[in-house]
Amino acid sequence: MKNEIIKPNKSSSKKSVFTPVLYLLLGIILAFKSNEAVTIMFYLLGILIIVYGIKNFIDYMRYKELAQYKKINLSVAIVSIIVGILLMVLAESIELGIRFVVGFFLIFFGVTRILNQISFNNYLNINLLSNIVLIILGVFSIFVSNAILVVVGWILIANALLLFWDYFKN
């Protein structure tokens, strides 16, 4: 069998401005409004679960004579609607909880790595700086905004700018 190298077709590699625009918008949202983005995500998730519950309820009502639809779809419908409502009502609390968990995890990870470095007398290197950054990101996550989503937002913004530059360069 002969191995061939497949070269991309110039016409199939047309660049779109849609991707960098999407990255830029998502990056700005995550960098500057990450708390609201997470809250909205839980609202949308709650709505989707409620719609799924309503669909199961309609299926139950339509096919309740059939054995496999007797009680399962009704139970799934009720549980789905309750979970969806809870997600919507508790969206802000869940977002805050996620921020605290991420923040405390980053602080814990940074402090334990610093303590390990100190115990081996190996604290005068670049790892100390990265561990201090982890602790700062943890504190930022607890008191301001989800640090990981903010970092992802800035990475998306940088990626969008690079894609714009590449798009307009050609």
CYANA upper distance limits for C-alpha pairs under 8 A (distance plus 0.5 A):
  8 PRO  CA     12 SER  CA      7.59
  8 PRO  CA     13 SER  CA      7.43
  9 ASN  CA     13 SER  CA      6.88
 10 LYS  CA     14 LYS  CA      7.53
 15 LYS  CA    167 TYR  CA      6.99
 16 SER  CA    167 TYR  CA      8.07
 17 VAL  CA     21 VAL  CA      6.87
 17 VAL  CA    164 PHE  CA      7.74
 17 VAL  CA    167 TYR  CA      7.53
 18 PHE  CA     22 LEU  CA      6.58
 19 THR  CA     23 TYR  CA      6.62
 19 THR  CA    160 ALA  CA      8.21
 20 PRO  CA     24 LEU  CA      6.42
 20 PRO  CA    159 ASN  CA      8.03
 20 PRO  CA    160 ALA  CA      4.87
 20 PRO  CA    161 LEU  CA      7.66
 20 PRO  CA    163 LEU  CA      6.18
 20 PRO  CA    164 PHE  CA      6.61
 21 VAL  CA     25 LEU  CA      6.65
 21 VAL  CA    160 ALA  CA      7.36
 22 LEU  CA     26 LEU  CA      6.58
 23 TYR  CA     27 GLY  CA      6.25
 23 TYR  CA    156 LEU  CA      5.95
 23 TYR  CA    157 ILE  CA      6.95
 23 TYR  CA    159 ASN  CA      7.79
 23 TYR  CA    160 ALA  CA      5.89
 24 LEU  CA     28 ILE  CA      6.54
 24 LEU  CA    156 LEU  CA      6.85
 24 LEU  CA    157 ILE  CA      5.48
 24 LEU  CA    160 ALA  CA      5.80
 24 LEU  CA    161 LEU  CA      8.14
 25 LEU  CA     29 ILE  CA      6.71
 26 LEU  CA     30 LEU  CA      6.64
 26 LEU  CA    153 GLY  CA      7.38
 26 LEU  CA    156 LEU  CA      7.74
 27 GLY  CA     31 ALA  CA      6.34
 27 GLY  CA    152 VAL  CA      7.64
 27 GLY  CA    153 GLY  CA      4.32
 27 GLY  CA    154 TRP  CA      6.45
 27 GLY  CA    155 ILE  CA      7.75
 27 GLY  CA    156 LEU  CA      5.27
 27 GLY  CA    157 ILE  CA      5.46
 28 ILE  CA     32 PHE  CA      6.37
 28 ILE  CA     33 LYS  CA      8.07
 28 ILE  CA    153 GLY  CA      6.65
 28 ILE  CA    154 TRP  CA      7.99
 28 ILE  CA    157 ILE  CA      7.24
 29 ILE  CA     33 LYS  CA      5.54
 29 ILE  CA     34 SER  CA      6.75
 29 ILE  CA     37 ALA  CA      7.43
 29 ILE  CA    153 GLY  CA      7.60
 30 LEU  CA     34 SER  CA      4.85
 30 LEU  CA     37 ALA  CA      7.35
 30 LEU  CA    149 LEU  CA      6.17
 30 LEU  CA    150 VAL  CA      5.91
 30 LEU  CA    152 VAL  CA      7.59
 30 LEU  CA    153 GLY  CA      5.04
 30 LEU  CA    154 TRP  CA      8.34
 31 ALA  CA    149 LEU  CA      7.33
 31 ALA  CA    150 VAL  CA      4.65
 31 ALA  CA    151 VAL  CA      7.33
 31 ALA  CA    152 VAL  CA      7.89
 31 ALA  CA    153 GLY  CA      4.90
 31 ALA  CA    154 TRP  CA      6.29
 32 PHE  CA    150 VAL  CA      7.56
 33 LYS  CA     37 ALA  CA      6.68
 34 SER  CA     38 VAL  CA      6.70
 34 SER  CA    145 SER  CA      7.08
 34 SER  CA    146 ASN  CA      6.93
 34 SER  CA    149 LEU  CA      6.68
 34 SER  CA    150 VAL  CA      6.96
 35 ASN  CA     39 THR  CA      6.79
 35 ASN  CA     95 GLU  CA      7.30
 35 ASN  CA    145 SER  CA      6.53
 35 ASN  CA    146 ASN  CA      7.15
 36 GLU  CA     40 ILE  CA      6.53
 37 ALA  CA     41 MET  CA      6.57
 38 VAL  CA     42 PHE  CA      6.88
 38 VAL  CA     95 GLU  CA      6.67
 39 THR  CA     43 TYR  CA      6.86
 39 THR  CA     91 ALA  CA      5.80
 39 THR  CA     92 GLU  CA      6.13
 39 THR  CA     94 ILE  CA      8.48
 39 THR  CA     95 GLU  CA      6.54
 40 ILE  CA     44 LEU  CA      6.63
 40 ILE  CA     91 ALA  CA      8.30
 41 MET  CA     45 LEU  CA      6.54
 42 PHE  CA     46 GLY  CA      6.46
 42 PHE  CA     87 LEU  CA      6.58
 42 PHE  CA     88 MET  CA      6.82
 42 PHE  CA     91 ALA  CA      5.96
 43 TYR  CA     47 ILE  CA      6.74
 43 TYR  CA     87 LEU  CA      7.14
 43 TYR  CA     88 MET  CA      5.27
 43 TYR  CA     91 ALA  CA      6.96
 44 LEU  CA     48 LEU  CA      6.68
 45 LEU  CA     49 ILE  CA      6.70
 45 LEU  CA     84 GLY  CA      7.76
 45 LEU  CA     87 LEU  CA      7.94
 46 GLY  CA     50 ILE  CA      6.64
 46 GLY  CA     83 VAL  CA      7.73
 46 GLY  CA     84 GLY  CA      4.39
 46 GLY  CA     85 ILE  CA      6.68
 46 GLY  CA     86 LEU  CA      8.03
 46 GLY  CA     87 LEU  CA      5.64
 46 GLY  CA     88 MET  CA      5.87
 47 ILE  CA     51 VAL  CA      6.64
 47 ILE  CA     84 GLY  CA      6.65
 47 ILE  CA     85 ILE  CA      8.36
 47 ILE  CA     88 MET  CA      8.13
 48 LEU  CA     52 TYR  CA      6.67
 48 LEU  CA     84 GLY  CA      7.98
 49 ILE  CA     53 GLY  CA      6.66
 49 ILE  CA     80 SER  CA      6.18
 49 ILE  CA     81 ILE  CA      7.11
 49 ILE  CA     83 VAL  CA      7.79
 49 ILE  CA     84 GLY  CA      5.57
 50 ILE  CA     54 ILE  CA      6.66
 50 ILE  CA     80 SER  CA      6.35
 50 ILE  CA     81 ILE  CA      5.02
 50 ILE  CA     82 ILE  CA      8.25
 50 ILE  CA     83 VAL  CA      8.25
 50 ILE  CA     84 GLY  CA      5.53
 50 ILE  CA     85 ILE  CA      7.69
 51 VAL  CA     55 LYS  CA      6.63
 51 VAL  CA     81 ILE  CA      8.30
 52 TYR  CA     56 ASN  CA      6.77
 52 TYR  CA     77 ALA  CA      7.84
 52 TYR  CA     80 SER  CA      7.39
 52 TYR  CA     81 ILE  CA      8.47
 53 GLY  CA     57 PHE  CA      6.67
 53 GLY  CA     76 VAL  CA      7.08
 53 GLY  CA     77 ALA  CA      4.40
 53 GLY  CA     78 ILE  CA      7.05
 53 GLY  CA     79 VAL  CA      7.95
 53 GLY  CA     80 SER  CA      5.25
 53 GLY  CA     81 ILE  CA      5.75
 54 ILE  CA     58 ILE  CA      6.66
 54 ILE  CA     77 ALA  CA      6.64
 54 ILE  CA     81 ILE  CA      7.77
 55 LYS  CA     59 ASP  CA      6.67
 55 LYS  CA     77 ALA  CA      8.03
 56 ASN  CA     60 TYR  CA      6.56
 56 ASN  CA     73 ASN  CA      5.84
 56 ASN  CA     74 LEU  CA      7.29
 56 ASN  CA     76 VAL  CA      7.31
 56 ASN  CA     77 ALA  CA      5.61
 57 PHE  CA     61 MET  CA      6.70
 57 PHE  CA     73 ASN  CA      6.88
 57 PHE  CA     74 LEU  CA      6.18
 57 PHE  CA     77 ALA  CA      5.72
 57 PHE  CA     78 ILE  CA      8.34
 58 ILE  CA     62 ARG  CA      6.56
 59 ASP  CA     63 TYR  CA      6.43
 59 ASP  CA     64 LYS  CA      8.27
 59 ASP  CA     69 TYR  CA      8.25
 59 ASP  CA     73 ASN  CA      7.61
 60 TYR  CA     64 LYS  CA      5.59
 60 TYR  CA     69 TYR  CA      6.30
 60 TYR  CA     70 LYS  CA      7.51
 60 TYR  CA     71 LYS  CA      8.39
 60 TYR  CA     73 ASN  CA      5.96
 60 TYR  CA     74 LEU  CA      6.42
 63 TYR  CA     69 TYR  CA      6.65
 63 TYR  CA     70 LYS  CA      8.44
 64 LYS  CA     69 TYR  CA      5.85
 64 LYS  CA     70 LYS  CA      5.62
 65 GLU  CA     69 TYR  CA      7.82
 65 GLU  CA     70 LYS  CA      7.27
 66 LEU  CA     70 LYS  CA      7.02
 68 GLN  CA     72 ILE  CA      7.78
 69 TYR  CA     73 ASN  CA      6.26
 69 TYR  CA     74 LEU  CA      8.40
 70 LYS  CA     74 LEU  CA      7.99
 71 LYS  CA     75 SER  CA      6.59
 72 ILE  CA     76 VAL  CA      6.60
 73 ASN  CA     77 ALA  CA      6.36
 74 LEU  CA     78 ILE  CA      6.68
 75 SER  CA     79 VAL  CA      6.60
 76 VAL  CA     80 SER  CA      6.33
 77 ALA  CA     81 ILE  CA      6.63
 78 ILE  CA     82 ILE  CA      6.71
 79 VAL  CA     83 VAL  CA      6.52
 80 SER  CA     84 GLY  CA      6.44
 81 ILE  CA     85 ILE  CA      6.63
 82 ILE  CA     86 LEU  CA      6.63
 83 VAL  CA     87 LEU  CA      6.61
 84 GLY  CA     88 MET  CA      6.84
 85 ILE  CA     89 VAL  CA      6.58
 86 LEU  CA     90 LEU  CA      6.25
 86 LEU  CA     91 ALA  CA      8.46
 87 LEU  CA     91 ALA  CA      5.96
 90 LEU  CA     94 ILE  CA      6.52
 91 ALA  CA     95 GLU  CA      6.67
 92 GLU  CA     96 LEU  CA      6.69
 93 SER  CA     97 GLY  CA      6.57
 94 ILE  CA     98 ILE  CA      6.64
 95 GLU  CA     99 ARG  CA      6.79
 96 LEU  CA    100 PHE  CA      6.76
 97 GLY  CA    101 VAL  CA      6.64
 98 ILE  CA    102 VAL  CA      6.55
 98 ILE  CA    146 ASN  CA      8.48
 99 ARG  CA    103 GLY  CA      6.38
 99 ARG  CA    141 SER  CA      6.12
 99 ARG  CA    142 ILE  CA      6.13
 99 ARG  CA    145 SER  CA      7.50
 99 ARG  CA    146 ASN  CA      5.75
100 PHE  CA    104 PHE  CA      6.43
100 PHE  CA    141 SER  CA      7.45
100 PHE  CA    142 ILE  CA      5.56
101 VAL  CA    105 PHE  CA      6.50
102 VAL  CA    106 LEU  CA      6.66
102 VAL  CA    138 GLY  CA      7.39
102 VAL  CA    141 SER  CA      7.44
102 VAL  CA    142 ILE  CA      8.35
102 VAL  CA    146 ASN  CA      8.06
103 GLY  CA    107 ILE  CA      6.71
103 GLY  CA    137 LEU  CA      7.59
103 GLY  CA    138 GLY  CA      4.28
103 GLY  CA    139 VAL  CA      6.52
103 GLY  CA    140 PHE  CA      7.84
103 GLY  CA    141 SER  CA      5.40
103 GLY  CA    142 ILE  CA      5.63
103 GLY  CA    146 ASN  CA      8.28
103 GLY  CA    147 ALA  CA      8.24
104 PHE  CA    108 PHE  CA      6.43
104 PHE  CA    138 GLY  CA      6.55
104 PHE  CA    139 VAL  CA      8.31
104 PHE  CA    142 ILE  CA      8.00
105 PHE  CA    109 PHE  CA      6.48
105 PHE  CA    138 GLY  CA      7.70
106 LEU  CA    110 GLY  CA      6.55
106 LEU  CA    134 LEU  CA      6.03
106 LEU  CA    135 ILE  CA      6.48
106 LEU  CA    137 LEU  CA      7.42
106 LEU  CA    138 GLY  CA      5.28
107 ILE  CA    111 VAL  CA      6.53
107 ILE  CA    134 LEU  CA      6.83
107 ILE  CA    135 ILE  CA      4.90
107 ILE  CA    136 ILE  CA      8.10
107 ILE  CA    137 LEU  CA      8.27
107 ILE  CA    138 GLY  CA      5.52
107 ILE  CA    139 VAL  CA      7.60
108 PHE  CA    112 THR  CA      6.51
108 PHE  CA    135 ILE  CA      8.21
109 PHE  CA    113 ARG  CA      6.68
109 PHE  CA    131 ASN  CA      8.32
109 PHE  CA    134 LEU  CA      7.92
109 PHE  CA    135 ILE  CA      8.38
110 GLY  CA    114 ILE  CA      6.71
110 GLY  CA    131 ASN  CA      4.99
110 GLY  CA    132 ILE  CA      6.91
110 GLY  CA    133 VAL  CA      8.34
110 GLY  CA    134 LEU  CA      5.76
110 GLY  CA    135 ILE  CA      5.82
111 VAL  CA    115 LEU  CA      6.63
111 VAL  CA    131 ASN  CA      7.60
111 VAL  CA    135 ILE  CA      7.53
112 THR  CA    116 ASN  CA      6.63
113 ARG  CA    117 GLN  CA      6.68
113 ARG  CA    131 ASN  CA      7.15
114 ILE  CA    118 ILE  CA      6.68
114 ILE  CA    123 TYR  CA      7.76
114 ILE  CA    128 LEU  CA      6.88
114 ILE  CA    131 ASN  CA      6.91
115 LEU  CA    119 SER  CA      6.61
116 ASN  CA    120 PHE  CA      6.98
117 GLN  CA    121 ASN  CA      6.62
117 GLN  CA    122 ASN  CA      5.41
117 GLN  CA    123 TYR  CA      5.61
117 GLN  CA    128 LEU  CA      8.29
118 ILE  CA    122 ASN  CA      6.41
118 ILE  CA    123 TYR  CA      5.99
123 TYR  CA    127 ASN  CA      8.01
123 TYR  CA    128 LEU  CA      6.38
124 LEU  CA    128 LEU  CA      7.33
125 ASN  CA    129 LEU  CA      8.05
126 ILE  CA    130 SER  CA      7.07
127 ASN  CA    131 ASN  CA      6.65
128 LEU  CA    132 ILE  CA      6.73
129 LEU  CA    133 VAL  CA      6.72
130 SER  CA    134 LEU  CA      6.80
131 ASN  CA    135 ILE  CA      6.89
132 ILE  CA    136 ILE  CA      6.71
133 VAL  CA    137 LEU  CA      6.55
134 LEU  CA    138 GLY  CA      6.62
135 ILE  CA    139 VAL  CA      6.80
136 ILE  CA    140 PHE  CA      6.56
137 LEU  CA    141 SER  CA      6.45
137 LEU  CA    147 ALA  CA      6.23
138 GLY  CA    142 ILE  CA      6.81
138 GLY  CA    147 ALA  CA      7.59
139 VAL  CA    143 PHE  CA      6.70
140 PHE  CA    144 VAL  CA      5.80
140 PHE  CA    145 SER  CA      6.89
140 PHE  CA    146 ASN  CA      7.99
140 PHE  CA    147 ALA  CA      6.76
141 SER  CA    145 SER  CA      5.38
141 SER  CA    146 ASN  CA      5.01
141 SER  CA    147 ALA  CA      5.18
141 SER  CA    148 ILE  CA      8.28
142 ILE  CA    146 ASN  CA      7.84
145 SER  CA    150 VAL  CA      7.95
146 ASN  CA    150 VAL  CA      6.82
147 ALA  CA    151 VAL  CA      6.66
148 ILE  CA    152 VAL  CA      6.66
149 LEU  CA    153 GLY  CA      6.47
150 VAL  CA    154 TRP  CA      6.81
151 VAL  CA    155 ILE  CA      6.71
152 VAL  CA    156 LEU  CA      6.65
153 GLY  CA    157 ILE  CA      6.72
154 TRP  CA    158 ALA  CA      6.65
155 ILE  CA    159 ASN  CA      6.55
156 LEU  CA    160 ALA  CA      6.49
157 ILE  CA    161 LEU  CA      6.72
158 ALA  CA    162 LEU  CA      6.78
159 ASN  CA    163 LEU  CA      6.65
160 ALA  CA    164 PHE  CA      6.55
161 LEU  CA    165 TRP  CA      6.61
162 LEU  CA    166 ASP  CA      6.66
163 LEU  CA    167 TYR  CA      6.47
164 PHE  CA    168 PHE  CA      6.59
165 TRP  CA    169 LYS  CA      6.31
166 ASP  CA    170 ASN  CA      7.20
